[in-house]
Amino acid sequence: MNQVPHNFSNFRILVAECEQEISTFNPKLSDYDLFDIKFGYELLAAHKEAQTSVRGALNVLLSRQDIEIIPLYGATACSAGPLTRAGFERIASELLGQVQRYSENADALYFSLHGSMGTESEPDPEGYLLEQARNILGPDIPIVISLDLHGILTERMLLNCNAVTVYHTYPHEDFVDTGERAAKLLLRILENEVKPVMARVSIPAMVRGTELNTKTGSYGEVIRTAKQFESNDLALAAAVLIGNPFNDVHEFGVQSLVVTDKDETSAKNLALELAKKFWEHHKKMTATLTNLEEAIDEAMKATGPIAFTDASDAPSSGASGDSNTILKKLLKKRYPFRAIIPIVDEPAVKIAHNAGVGANVNLLIGGTIDPERFPPIKIKAEVEILSNGRYIHQYSRMQADAGLSAVLRCNNIKLVLISRSVFMMDRSIFLAHGQNPKDFDLIVIKSPGAYSRYFKFAKNYVVDTPGATSPNLKRLGHIKSPRPIFPLDENIIFNPVPEYFDNVSSIK
């Protein structure tokens, strides 16, 4: 295998992507067909107009005449339940097959990951992919990854990459920036400017709530410190990953991470500083929830638009999206104003398409994926709009595919019914189906972070509802997560200990 040519141009850089966030508590497994698969130059085309980490990396790499980009493979899917064994084995085989195919003359690998995948067979899928890629490429080839701040860094991941960049914003806005930072760091490694080492500190906490908003919450104070480390050249990269509390795995926990240039002491000390700063605020990082009936009572008295954030059924966090809890309560309390609710319900969509626009249909709604939490309810509704469910996300500019879709009217309530879970982190699920949220008195938002960016025209209630991504974390039933951990346990004593990773000693 060729050594990395540090002193002259013509670098051949491999680019790959594998991203999904899961909830262990979603009863329906993901499968291969849920993923959008791209081979070779299809990957470049998919990110041409997108706001993604891959796009950011490409911005940097394409600006250089001396770099040949080798796009390998992309596999992305909406958050959902854990991936089947067969699905993961196929994705791993396809991705690693591409790494093997182009490994002989490769100089580096940029790998865009989420960090919170999960499968029924492999508890650390990102770690597995990185380990296998490292085995193929050998120790001399730099690997730099980018991650979501909801990612869960494992020891195997850190042992098999050279550096990590992480989102600095929640709700996420810096997809492109994160990829750019990763690519720039990768080039500095290739050009022998830096030899990164990493330190992390594990923090025994699961966190949710508005304090995680990086513009307004206390988590933002911690992130700004991490960014200062970067801007002041104290660190090549710095982050605090809050993890995904719905992915019940052994290495879960909030983690601080610092990457420095050959400076073990500084990496450890800065990671400790971030961890201690986070711990100062951790008790504030719990969700403030409103009883659903009380929220409806307030909505019935309101003079302006109301938003119900149903974070418990957020497909972007791994929930099933088929909750009918709010619909059931609105019907029971005879809510009198205009409301709109998105629900994943493929059988109901099929009935609507068979009946046609203008037809009145009797349906069972909800609970097609998670019937234990959401027993189906009977409704009568009029079919207003039918759609193929394909549109562009506002936030990422990536293609969404909700499958066959329908808009139904049940008295004063509009239902946007889709066949497949999609991210609902913006207004596109409504706008793509001819529904402007501003035309309604009550909007149900199935995303914990969408309100602050897209729905601030309404007064928001984060309602306490069941679901696979409930911010009421004690309700979920964690089994594998390390204990003790906040908020599942009380009176936790935090004795931070930095772990050190030096994977660059062999890079020439």
Secondary structure, 3 states (H helix, E strand, C coil): CCCCCCCCCCEEEEEEEEECCECCCCCCCECHHHCEEEECHHHHHHCCCCCCHHHHHHHHHHCCCCEEEEEEEEEECCCECCECHHHHHHHHHHHHHHHHHCCCCCCEEEEEECCCCCECCCCCHHHHHHHHHHHHHCCCCCEEEEECCCCCCCHHHHHCCCEEEECCCCCCCCHHHHHHHHHHHHHHHHCCCCCEEEEEEEECECCCCHHHCCCCCHHHHHHHHHHHHHHCCCCCEEEEECCCCCCCCCCCCEEEEEEEECCHHHHHHHHHHHHHHHHHHHHHCCCCCEEHHHHHHHHHHCCCCEEEECHHHCHHHCCCCCCCHHHHHHHHCCCCCCEEEEEECHHHHHHHHHHCCCCEEEEEECCCCCCCCCCCEEEEEEEEEEECCEEECCCCCCEEECCCEEEEEECCEEEEEECCCCCCCCCHHHHCCCCCHHHCCEEEECCCCCHHHHCCCCEEEEEECCCCCCCCHHHCCCCCCCCCCECCCCCCCCCCCCEEECCCCCCC
